[in-house]
């Protein structure tokens, strides 16, 4: 066995794989001299061969892309969770107590009054002994204004 295995297959194959043109054939030489194309029939490559192969290649490429997109989809983002709050509207941590008060109290006005009374309740509960009424009103004023949407 001499040569490569591929050469042995092509030489001993019952079906001719490639057929080389006989350049000594005067008919073929005359057709080539006139520019009649690349094959034995004398028809040019354009438009017959190329208009046939272009749609095949283009549609084959599209079919491969669609097949890969269907069989192996790439996830663009994480899957949607209808029970999770989107991060764009998720509140900051310091608003949680205020909204818990508003959520647990059935009446909105009562909830707002509870929020306004938080400084007074915390003053009576604390045992620091510090009595600075001006400081308490000065600090709770902007909070009350913010909660009630009143500016002064």
C-alpha positions as CSV (number, residue, x, y, z in Angstrom):
1,X,0.0,0.0,0.0
2,X,1.7,3.2,-1.1
3,X,0.6,6.8,-0.6
4,X,-2.0,8.0,1.8
5,X,-5.2,6.4,2.7
6,X,-7.3,9.2,1.2
7,X,-5.5,8.8,-2.1
8,X,-6.2,5.0,-2.0
9,X,-10.0,5.8,-1.5
10,X,-10.2,8.2,-4.4
11,X,-8.3,5.9,-6.8
12,X,-10.3,2.8,-5.9
13,X,-13.7,4.4,-5.5
14,X,-16.4,3.0,-7.9
15,X,-17.9,6.5,-8.1
16,X,-15.8,9.1,-9.8
17,X,-15.3,11.9,-7.2
18,X,-13.8,14.5,-9.5
19,X,-13.3,14.6,-13.2
20,X,-10.5,16.7,-14.5
21,X,-11.2,18.4,-17.9
22,X,-9.1,17.3,-20.8
23,X,-7.3,20.4,-21.9
24,X,-6.1,18.8,-25.0
25,X,-9.7,18.5,-26.3
26,X,-10.0,21.0,-29.2
27,X,-13.8,21.6,-28.6
28,X,-13.1,22.5,-24.9
29,X,-10.2,24.7,-25.9
30,X,-12.5,26.6,-28.4
31,X,-15.2,27.1,-25.8
32,X,-12.6,28.4,-23.2
33,X,-11.1,30.7,-25.8
34,X,-14.6,32.2,-26.5
35,X,-15.2,32.6,-22.8
36,X,-18.0,30.1,-22.7
37,X,-17.7,29.2,-19.1
38,X,-16.0,26.6,-16.9
39,X,-17.9,23.4,-17.6
40,X,-18.4,21.0,-20.5
41,X,-21.8,22.4,-21.5
42,X,-20.6,25.8,-22.5
43,X,-23.0,27.7,-20.2
44,X,-21.5,30.6,-18.2
45,X,-21.4,30.6,-14.5
46,X,-23.5,33.7,-14.4
47,X,-26.5,33.7,-14.0
48,X,-27.3,30.0,-14.1
49,X,-24.9,28.5,-11.5
50,X,-24.5,31.6,-9.3
51,X,-28.2,32.4,-9.1
52,X,-28.8,28.8,-8.0
53,X,-26.1,28.6,-5.4
54,X,-26.6,32.1,-3.8
55,X,-30.1,31.4,-2.4
56,X,-29.0,28.0,-1.2
57,X,-26.1,29.4,0.7
58,X,-28.1,32.3,2.1
59,X,-31.1,30.2,3.1
60,X,-28.8,27.6,4.5
61,X,-27.0,30.2,6.7
62,X,-30.3,31.6,7.9
63,X,-31.6,28.0,8.7
64,X,-28.4,27.2,10.7
65,X,-28.8,30.5,12.7
66,X,-32.4,29.9,13.4
67,X,-31.7,26.3,14.3
68,X,-29.0,27.3,16.7
69,X,-31.2,30.0,18.2
70,X,-34.0,27.5,18.9
71,X,-31.8,24.6,20.1
72,X,-29.3,26.6,22.2
73,X,-30.9,29.9,23.2
74,X,-28.7,32.4,25.0
75,X,-30.4,34.0,28.0
76,X,-30.4,37.7,27.6
77,X,-31.3,38.4,31.3
78,X,-32.5,36.5,34.3
79,X,-36.0,34.9,34.1
80,X,-38.9,37.1,35.1
81,X,-40.2,36.7,38.6
82,X,-43.7,38.1,38.9
83,X,-43.6,38.1,42.8
84,X,-40.3,40.1,43.1
85,X,-40.3,43.8,43.3
86,X,-38.2,45.3,40.5
87,X,-35.0,47.0,41.7
88,X,-36.0,50.3,40.1
89,X,-39.0,50.8,42.5
90,X,-37.5,49.0,45.5
91,X,-37.5,51.4,48.5
92,X,-34.4,52.3,50.5
93,X,-33.9,50.7,53.8
94,X,-34.7,53.8,55.9
95,X,-38.3,54.0,54.4
96,X,-39.2,50.5,55.6
97,X,-40.5,51.4,59.2
98,X,-42.6,54.2,57.8
99,X,-44.3,52.0,55.2
100,X,-44.7,49.2,57.7
101,X,-46.6,51.6,59.9
102,X,-48.8,52.7,57.0
103,X,-49.4,49.2,55.9
104,X,-50.3,47.8,59.3
105,X,-52.7,50.6,60.3
106,X,-56.0,50.3,58.3
107,X,-56.7,54.1,58.4
108,X,-54.2,56.3,56.6
109,X,-54.9,59.3,58.8
110,X,-54.3,57.3,61.9
111,X,-51.0,56.0,60.4
112,X,-49.8,59.5,59.6
113,X,-50.7,60.6,63.2
114,X,-48.7,57.6,64.6
115,X,-45.7,58.7,62.5
116,X,-46.0,62.3,63.7
117,X,-46.3,61.1,67.3
118,X,-43.1,59.0,67.1
119,X,-40.8,61.8,68.5
120,X,-43.2,62.4,71.4
121,X,-43.5,58.6,72.2
122,X,-39.7,58.1,72.0
123,X,-39.2,61.2,74.3
124,X,-41.5,59.7,77.0
125,X,-39.9,56.2,76.7
126,X,-36.2,57.4,76.8
127,X,-34.6,57.7,80.1
128,X,-31.7,59.9,79.0
129,X,-32.8,62.9,81.2
130,X,-32.0,65.3,78.4
131,X,-34.8,67.9,78.1
132,X,-34.2,69.9,74.9
133,X,-37.6,70.7,73.6
134,X,-36.3,73.1,70.9
135,X,-34.0,70.5,69.5
136,X,-36.9,67.9,69.3
137,X,-39.2,70.3,67.4
138,X,-36.4,71.5,65.2
139,X,-35.6,67.9,64.1
140,X,-39.1,66.6,64.0
141,X,-40.4,69.6,62.0
142,X,-38.8,68.6,58.6
143,X,-39.9,65.0,59.2
144,X,-43.5,66.0,59.8
145,X,-43.4,68.3,56.8
146,X,-41.9,65.6,54.6
147,X,-44.5,63.0,55.8
148,X,-47.4,65.4,55.3
149,X,-46.0,66.8,52.1
150,X,-46.0,70.3,53.5
151,X,-43.1,72.7,53.2
152,X,-42.6,75.6,55.5
